[in-house]
Amino acid sequence: MVRMPQSRFKAALLLGLLAPTAAWAGPSPWWEHYDRSDRYRCGEEEKVLIERNDSQASLFMRGYRMNLFRDQQSPLLKRYSNSQFSVTIRGDEIEIEDLISRRRCQRFEQA
């Protein structure tokens, strides 16, 4: 019989419980009331969904959801950010910037 240290067992159990919720991240619930929902393509394979209103946005990417808030420091730009990501919207193009990279994506669907 193989004995696993108690802390590793708890970590594995926690990961097993939380991972399925991250994998099914999808559109926001109705009570969050986003005015707009756009899908973007970043390169050949990666797709991004952004739901937004005037004060906040939800970014769905790689099975995860991130909440972003409107940047009040630059009212002329549509920029949403949190401590890890920044999204700037310019027409049919968005720029997603994190701590180590920057990528541009093109809109391909609007709801």
C-alpha positions as CSV (number, residue, x, y, z in Angstrom):
1,M,0.0,0.0,0.0
2,V,1.3,3.4,-1.0
3,R,0.9,6.1,1.6
4,M,0.6,9.7,0.4
5,P,1.4,12.5,2.8
6,Q,-1.7,14.1,4.3
7,S,-1.0,17.6,2.8
8,R,-0.5,16.2,-0.7
9,F,-3.7,14.2,-0.4
10,K,-5.6,17.4,0.6
11,A,-4.1,19.3,-2.3
12,A,-5.0,16.6,-4.8
13,L,-8.5,16.4,-3.4
14,L,-8.9,20.2,-3.6
15,L,-7.6,20.3,-7.2
16,G,-10.0,17.5,-8.2
17,L,-12.9,19.4,-6.8
18,L,-12.0,22.8,-8.3
19,A,-10.6,21.8,-11.7
20,P,-14.0,20.7,-13.2
21,T,-15.5,24.2,-12.4
22,A,-12.6,25.9,-14.2
23,A,-13.1,23.6,-17.2
24,W,-16.7,24.6,-17.8
25,A,-16.3,28.3,-17.5
26,G,-18.7,29.8,-19.9
27,P,-21.1,32.8,-20.3
28,S,-21.9,34.8,-17.2
29,P,-25.2,34.3,-15.3
30,W,-28.1,36.6,-16.2
31,W,-27.9,38.7,-13.0
32,E,-24.5,40.1,-13.9
33,H,-26.2,42.0,-16.7
34,Y,-23.6,42.6,-19.4
35,D,-24.7,44.8,-22.3
36,R,-22.5,43.2,-24.8
37,S,-20.8,39.9,-25.7
38,D,-18.1,39.5,-28.2
39,R,-15.9,36.6,-29.4
40,Y,-12.4,37.1,-30.5
41,R,-9.8,34.9,-32.2
42,C,-6.2,35.2,-31.1
43,G,-4.1,33.4,-33.7
44,E,-5.2,30.1,-35.3
45,E,-6.5,28.2,-32.3
46,E,-7.2,30.4,-29.3
47,K,-10.6,32.0,-28.8
48,V,-11.7,34.6,-26.2
49,L,-15.1,35.6,-25.1
50,I,-15.6,39.1,-23.5
51,E,-18.8,40.1,-21.9
52,R,-18.9,43.7,-20.8
53,N,-20.8,46.8,-19.8
54,D,-19.7,50.4,-18.9
55,S,-18.1,49.4,-15.6
56,Q,-16.8,45.9,-15.8
57,A,-16.1,42.9,-18.1
58,S,-15.7,39.1,-17.9
59,L,-12.9,37.6,-19.9
60,F,-13.2,33.8,-20.7
61,M,-10.0,32.3,-22.0
62,R,-8.5,28.8,-21.9
63,G,-11.3,27.5,-19.7
64,Y,-10.9,30.2,-17.1
65,R,-12.9,33.4,-16.3
66,M,-11.5,36.6,-15.1
67,N,-13.3,39.7,-13.9
68,L,-11.9,43.0,-15.1
69,F,-13.0,46.6,-14.1
70,R,-13.1,49.6,-16.3
71,D,-10.0,51.8,-16.1
72,Q,-11.2,55.2,-14.9
73,Q,-7.8,56.7,-15.5
74,S,-8.2,56.6,-19.3
75,P,-11.9,57.5,-20.1
76,L,-11.2,57.8,-23.8
77,L,-10.0,54.2,-24.1
78,K,-12.2,51.1,-23.5
79,R,-9.7,49.5,-21.1
80,Y,-10.6,46.9,-18.5
81,S,-8.1,45.6,-16.0
82,N,-7.4,43.7,-12.8
83,S,-4.1,42.9,-11.0
84,Q,-3.0,40.4,-13.6
85,F,-4.6,41.4,-17.0
86,S,-5.4,44.4,-19.0
87,V,-7.7,44.4,-22.0
88,T,-7.9,47.4,-24.4
89,I,-10.7,47.4,-27.0
90,R,-10.2,49.2,-30.3
91,G,-13.0,48.6,-32.7
92,D,-12.8,45.0,-33.9
93,E,-9.5,44.4,-32.2
94,I,-8.5,43.8,-28.6
95,E,-5.1,43.8,-27.0
96,I,-4.7,41.5,-24.0
97,E,-1.7,42.2,-21.8
98,D,-0.6,40.2,-18.8
99,L,2.6,40.3,-16.7
100,I,4.8,38.7,-19.4
101,S,3.1,39.0,-22.7
102,R,0.9,41.0,-25.1
103,R,-1.4,39.6,-27.8
104,R,-3.8,41.0,-30.3
105,C,-7.1,39.4,-31.2
106,Q,-9.7,40.0,-33.9
107,R,-13.5,39.9,-33.3
108,F,-15.3,37.3,-35.3
109,E,-18.7,37.2,-33.6
110,Q,-20.9,39.7,-31.8
111,A,-24.1,39.0,-29.8
